[in-house]
Amino acid sequence: MELAKNTFHKVLVRTAVVITTVSVHGIANAAPFSFNSPVSFDPPLYGFSCNPAHDTWRNIQANGEFVVNVVGKELGERLHVLETDYPYEECELMHAGLTEARASAVNPPRIKEALAWLECKREHTVELGDHIWITGRVVAAAVKDEYWKAPGVLDLEKANPLCHLSGEFFVTDMKEARYKRAQ
C-alpha cells in the first residue's frame, strides 16, 4: 500500500513520553510526545520534536529545562487529557489525576506515576519543517526499582511501556527478544 509522504510516521512504533515543564511562574505543564529519541551517549543527549505553538516550547524557551517521563500502558487512557489544549498555566497533571514529584536536578516536576524519567537542560534547538527539535543534556535519570533488572536493562514485561503508532492507536504488551552478535 502506497502512503502519502506526510503519513510516513504511521509505520514507525515510537516510545510515548510525557514532557513536563514549568512556566516562569512555576506552574507545571505536561504534554505527550512520540517523536523523540536518545541522540548521544557522550555527552548524554536526548531530543524531541515539538510544535512551536505548544506551551512546552514556550516554557523551555523561558527556563531551559524539561523532564521526560516514560509512561506505561496504565497511563494510556490519561494521555488524551494531557494533550487537551488548556489555557496557558492551567496544570494538565491535575486534570489527568497525576501526581507531581520533585525532580532532583531541574525545576520542572517529574510524574510520580511514570516508570522512568530523564531530567534535561536545553542544549540545542533547531527548526525542522513545521516543528522545533529540542535537544537536552540529561543531567539526571532514574528508573523505578521494580522496572529495572540486571544487567541494567528495563524489565519490559513489568514496565509495559506505551508506544505510539498514530492518533488513538498505541502498542502495548511487548515481549523482549535477545539477538547475540555473531562472533
VOMAR-394977 format. One record per atom (N, C-alpha, C): y, z, x. Coordinates in pm, whole numbers, plus 50000, padded with zeros to 5 digits. Atoms other than C-alpha are relative to their C-alpha. Example, Ala and Ser with C-alpha at 12.3 -4.5 7.8 and 13.67 -1.06 7.14 Angstrom:
BEGIN
498815000050089/495505078051230/501205000050090/498814999449918/498945071451367/501095007349923/
***
This chain:
BEGIN
498825000050084/500005000050000/501245000050089/498745001049927/503374989850138/500995010249945/499004990050040/506045017250133/501404995050031/498615002549967/509785013950116/500335007850127/499694993549872/511255022750458/500535014249982/499424986850018/513135052650317/499035010149938/501014990650050/509905068350186/498915002850105/500994998349894/508065068950522/499525014450013/500334985849982/508145107150529/498915004849906/501004995950099/505765108650232/498574999050053/501335000749940/502815100950461/499815010350110/500064990049895/503585129550701/499915014049941/500104986050041/502435165350648/500895008050094/499014992849920/505245188350764/500005014749964/499944985750024/505415226050805/501245003349917/498874995450082/507595241850535/500515013050058/499374987949949/510045267650665/501205003049911/498764996250066/512945286850518/500965004550109/498994996649902/516055288250732/500975009949937/499014990350047/518225319050689/501194999850096/498744999649926/521855320150798/500885010449932/499024991250066/524885341950720/501364993350003/498635004850007/528405333350613/500875008450094/499094992149916/531445345750805/500205014049943/499904986850064/531445374950556/498695007650004/501284993249986/527825383850640/499064998549882/500855002350117/526295370650314/498864990650040/501175008049962/522745357450365/499874987549913/500335012650066/521815321750275/498584996550041/501365004149968/518265308250258/499714986649935/500335013250052/517055272550216/498734994850066/501225005749943/513695254750260/500274986750071/499905012449922/513295226750515/498604995850042/501285004749948/510395204650621/500164989450109/499775008949887/511995180550868/500345009050118/499794990149894/511515204351164/498904999250104/500995000949893/509725207751496/500415008250123/499694995249866/509445225551830/500534988050079/499425010949924/511455205052079/499665001150148/500204998049857/510885220452424/499395013850023/500554987149959/508855248152591/500995007650088/499134993449902/511335255052873/501244991450022/499784987850078/513895262152756/499324998949863/500655000150131/512325272452423/500974995149893/499115006050098/513975249252171/499254995849874/500535003650132/513365243151801/501104991949930/499005007850071/515065217351581/499624997149856/500225004050140/515505208151217/501134991249954/499055009550055/517295182151012/500615005949874/499284993650110/519965194150768/501044990449941/498955007450068/522135176850510/501345006450038/498734994049957/525725181350635/500775007049888/499324993350111/526815192850286/499405013749969/500674987450030/524425222750288/500735012150058/499444987449952/525595258750324/499375004150133/500674996949874/523065262050607/500824994650117/499225006249893/525055237850822/501375006650011/498694993350001/528355253950719/499935013450074/500154986849936/527095288250829/499684998850149/500335001749857/525615275751158/501234995550077/498765003949934/528905258851241/500915012150021/499114988449993/530705291751172/499555010450102/500424989149911/528495315251375/498874996450097/500945004749899/525865295051563/498635006550003/501314993350000/522765314751459/499224996749874/500885001850116/519775310051229/498625005750031/501384995449987/516275323051165/499114990149926/501015008750059/513295300351099/498895009049950/501034991850061/510935317850857/498834991149960/501205007650033/507395303650844/499405006449875/500474994550128/506145307350488/498594995449969/501365003050040/502685307950338/499934995449855/500275005150134/501155294950019/500555009149890/499574990650103/502085326749827/501494998949969/498575001650027/505785317949858/500344986249943/499775013550049/505365282249735/500774999249870/499335000250130/506485289849382/501475004250009/498614995149986/509715305249515/500914989950069/499185009549926/510865275249718/501004992849909/499075006950090/512385258149414/501235008549970/498864991150020/514605288849365/500924999250122/499205000449878/515725287449729/500754986850018/499315012849985/516645250749704/501024997549889/499005001250105/518835256449396/501395000650062/498645000649948/522495248449459/500865010949937/499184988850047/524045282749401/501394999050064/498674999849937/527745288749470/499905005850142/499974995149863/528605294949835/500115015350000/500094985649983/527885330949941/499295007349886/500894993550096/525535337549650/498624999750062/501234998649921/522335350249811/498764995049924/501205005850059/519295328749726/498805009450010/501134990849983/516925355649856/499885009449881/500034991050117/517895378749570/499464992649877/500475008050113/517325351049314/498484997650007/501435002949980/513875344249463/499145012650008/500764987649990/512885380949477/499435002450138/500454998249863/512535380249856/500865010650068/499394988549936/513465408150095/500604996350135/499375001749870/515965406150381/499475010750095/500404990649895/514735422250703/500874997250122/499125001449884/516825428351013/499304991950110/500505007649886/516325402651288/500275008150127/499854992049878/516035415951644/501094995150094/499085005349901/518395392551832/501164991949943/498935007750063/520635374351581/500455007049872/499474993750121/522755383751280/499334995849869/500665003450126/521055363351005/498705008049984/501254992550020/518175382450845/498794990850007/501255007250018/514585372150858/499525003549859/500574997150132/512485371950540/498775008750021/501094990449982/510165402050521/498644994049961/501255005650050/507525382150329/499504988150082/500415011449917/507385354350594/498835003850091/501154998149909/504305350150818/500475002150143/499495000149863/506325344751133/501464995749995/498595004049998/509895338551239/500444997250142/499375003549874/511945323251518/501485002949985/498574997050003/515395337051587/500674990750100/499425010749919/517655309851721/501525000750009/498565001949980/521115303851864/500224985050022/499745014449992/522595269151825/500184995650144/499945005649866/522105248752140/500714986549998/499485013750003/522995213252036/499884994649858/500105006950130/523705192651725/500364985450020/499715014349993/523755155451671/499864994349860/500095006950129/524435133951368/498994988850014/501055010350001/521365112651295/499874994749858/500065005550134/521545089650996/500855008149906/499244992350100/522565109550689/499815015050016/500234985849975/521605143250843/500565004350137/499634994149872/522555166551128/498715006050058/501144993749931/519775175151377/500565012050074/499534987549941/520315211351475/498925005250093/500944994649903/518625223551791/500465014150035/499714986249966/518435260751853/499135004950113/500784993449894/517355280952155/499325012049935/500754988850056/514625305152047/500245012150090/499684988049923/515825339552157/499055011549967/501044990250037/513095359451978/499064993049903/501015005750091/509875350451798/498935010549975/501044990350033/507235370751618/499114994649888/500985002950104/504155367651401/499505013549951/500604987750050/502875394951171/498615001550060/501264997549930/499885410951346/498774994649927/501205004250075/497445402651066/499784984950001/500125014649998/498085365051116/499844994550142/500115004049861/497615364251494/498595002750049/501354997849946/494275360051670/499944995550145/500185004149861/493045356252024/499494985750000/499134997949884/493755336152233/501454995949971/498605002850029/497275336652092/500214988149909/499925011050095/496755313051801/500185005849860/499834996050139/497915316251442/498664999449928/501235000250080/494985325851218/500304991849876/499645009750102/495345295250999/499475003549862/500604997250131/492975305950724/500605012449935/499364988050055/494535340650683/501454997349963/498575002450021/498125328850714/500244990049888/499885010550100/497665298250494/501434994649991/498635005050000/500995282650599/500164988449902/499685010350098/502645259950349/500544987850072/499505012549944/503175223650441/500494991349885/499355008250103/505225197750254/499624985550016/500245014450002/504355162250155/501244992849949/498855006650061/507115151349918/500325006749867/499604994350128/509105166349632/499245012749969/500764988150042/506885190949447/498585000450056/501355000749945/503755181449647/499925006850137/500184992149878/502565205749916/498544999950042/501354999049946/499475211250133/499725014850026/500424986249979/497615244650133/498535000250040/501424997849973/494225258850233/499454991050110/500435008249887/493955240950566/498865006950075/501104994949918/490935245250791/500294996750146/499815002149857/491075249151167/498854991650056/501005007849927/489265224051387/500385000950148/499734999049857/488915225451763/499384988050069/500455011749927/488655194551983/500265002750149/499864997049856/487985201352352/500314987350077/499685011449912/489345179252624/498754995450071/501125005649924/486905155952791/500175003750146/499964996149858/486025166153146/500144988250090/
***
